[in-house]
C-alpha cells in the first residue's frame, strides 16, 4: 500500500526493527494557474470550514483513542481510521494552501491511492507509558513545528508572490515547503496517536537515500538552497516568536525560556 491513506494496524514489530515514519506523497512541482494562485485562500474558505469541523470531532475521537490505547496498547481501529482520514484531509488542504499543488482538494475523507497528495500512516503497537505522557513528549517537536510553520507563514506573502509571477514554485522553495508540511504532518500523526515514531527528518532524508522513488517527497532530498530556506524559516519563526514574547512577557523571560528549551529541540531536528 505505497500511497494508502490508512493501513490496518500492524502486528507487533520485533524489538529493534525500527518504527514507521508517516510518509507524505506530493507530485513533482509543475505549472500553476495564476488565477487560482491569486485567489487560492479565497477558494479554500469552504475547505477551512470543513477542516475546522473535522478537527472538533477529531478532538473527542483522540480523547477516546487515548483511553483505548492505554488499555489495549494500540489505537482502536475505528478511531485510527477516522483520525488518519482527518490527518490526510488536513494535509491535502495545507498542500494546496501552501501552493505545493494547483489542484483543488476534494471534499472526501478517504480517497483512492492514485490521488495527487497522499498520507500513509501505519498505526501499530503503542507504548502505554509514552501514550500516558504524550502531551509532555510532544513539546520539543511542537517547538520545532511552531518555528518552521511560523517562519513559513511570516514569509508566505513572498512565496505567494514568487509563484504568482513565475506560474510555478521553484524547486528549492518546493523542497523546503514540502519539508515543513511533512514535519507538520508527522507531528500531527504523533499527537493523534497514529504513530509511535517521534517526528524527525525536517531537513530531509539525506543526500543519497536508499529505496524506491515513490514521489517528489518520498524520499525527500533537499538541495543546499532548500536547506538554507528551511534555516531561514526557523530563524524567522524564532524572531517572530521572540517579538511576540517580548511584547507580551518581557525580553528577559523569553530569553531564559528559549535557552532552556534549546537542548530539548535538537532531537526533533534530526
ABEGO torsion letter per residue (X at the ends): XAABABBBBBBBBBBGAEBBBBBBBBBBBBBBBAAAAAAAAAAAAAAAAAAAAAAAAAAAAAAAAAAAAAAAGBBBAAAAAAAAAAAAAAAAAAAAAAGABABBBBBBABBBAABABBBBBBBBBBBAAAAAAAAAAAAAAAAAAAAAAAAAAAAAAAAAAAAAAAGBBBAAAAAAAAAAAAAAAAAAAAAAGABABBBBGAAEAEABBBEBBABAAOBBBBBAAAAAAAAAAAAAAAAAAAAAAAAAAEAAAAAAAAAAAAAAAAAAAX
